[in-house]
Amino acid sequence: MPSSSKAYKAMLELVDETGTGAIIDLGSGWGNLIIPLAKHRPQRPVIGYELSWLPWLISTALKKALHLENLTLYRANFLQVKLPTASVLICYLYPEAMVKIATKLQQDQPDINFLISNNFALPASKPDKTIALNDFYKSPIYLYNIRGIK
């Protein structure tokens, strides 16, 4: 499910608070967030994981057409791979997936600094910052310092 343009803008702004390292999008989909992210942060490595074949193919074609050298896209289940060291993870996933991410971060991801989540909170963790979007639902965007919750 793609995020709204307001959510994308808020997430892009929060990325600037996460240092200078790699950015990983968990479920990069059609490229609606990861393509603008790679374009606007060319100095940072940007990595996307997408399991669905067609969205991955489309975002890969966009990456090539736009010559985004800082963008790497994997067709893989991010829960089943060892994620590389990164400044920040970005996601818009359902609550059960957030539980799985929390478990993964606690068990085998010591080299991740931040997590930005659209709409769904990381279970049993207090966000360092929450932005309520100016939409009908006041949808939240969460920023977590992962180092502080392990």
N, C-alpha and C positions, 0 to 999 in steps of 0.2 A: 504494500500500500504506500504510494508516494506521500510525502509530507506536503503541507501547504507552503506557499511562498513565504509566509510570515515565519513559519517554523524553520525553513532553510536559512532565512536571514539571521534569525536568532542563533542558530547553530553555528553559522559561519562566524558570527561575532564572538561566540564563546571559544571557538578554536583559537582565536588570537590570544586567549588567556592560558594556553596550554604549552607554551614554550616554542621550540623551533624544530622538534623532531618529527618523526613520521606520524601520519594520520591514517587510521584504519577505519573503514566503513564496513560494519558487520551487516551484510545484506544490502549491497550497493545497488541492486535492482537495475532499473533502466538508465541509471547514471544521472538522475535528476539533481542529486546533491553532489555526488563525487566529481562530476565533470566541472561544474562551476568552482568547486573547491580546488581542484587541480589547476584550473586556469588562474584563479586569484591568489593562490599560494604556490607559485612555481618554484620557490626556493625549498619547499618541503616535499619529501617523498609522500605520496598519497597511494594507499593500497585499498582495494575493494575485494570483498568476498561475496560471491553470489552463486547460489546453488541452481537456480532456475536457468535453463539453457537459453531461452529466447531473450530475456532481459540482459543476461551476460553478453550474448552475441551483439545486441544493439549497442550496449555501452562500450564494448570493445571496438566496434566500428567507429563510434564517435571519437573514442580516444585516438584512433589512427587518423581519422579525418582532420582532427584538430591538432595533431602532432604534439600530444601531451606526454612528453618524455618523462615527467615526474610521476606519472600514473601507471600503476601495475594492477591488473585485474585478474583475479583467480576464480575459476569455476570450481568452488569447493565449499564444503560445509565448515564454517569457521569453528564450530564446536569440536571438530575432529582433527584440527591441525594445530601445530604449535605456532602461535602467532609470533611475528617478529617483535623486537623491541620497538616501542612506539611512545610518543608523547600522549596520544589520545585515541580512544576508541569512540566511534560515533554509531548510534543505532536508533532504529524505530521498530521495535519488536513487540510482540505480545507478552503478557505477564509470565507465562511459563518459560519463555525463552530468557527473560530477565533473570529468573531463578537459575537457569542453566549457566548463564554468563557469570552470575555471582559465584557459583560453585567453581567454574573454570578459573576465575580470577583468584580465588582463595587457594586453589589446589596447584595450579601450574602456570601462572602468568605473573611472575614477579617484576617483569620489565615494562609494565604499563603504568603511566602516571595518572591519567585522567580518563573519565568516561562521560560522554555527553549523550543523553537519552531524550528522545522526543516522546512525550506523553506517558511513558511507563517508567515507574521508579525502580531502582535497584533494591531488592528486598532487604530489609533489616539494616539499611544504610541511610545515613542522613546526608542529603546533598549539601555541597558547599555553597551552591547558588541555585536558585530556581527563578526562571523567567516565566511569568504568566502572559501568554500571547493575548493580543487584543482581538480575540475572536469570540464567537458565540459561547464556546465552552471554557474560555480562559485556559486553554490547553497549556500544560506545563512543559518546559524544557529544563532538564536537570543537568547540572555539572557536579561530578563527584571527583574528589581527589582519591584515587584508588590506593595510593600509598597509605592514606590515613584510615582505611577500612579493613586492612588485612589483619 
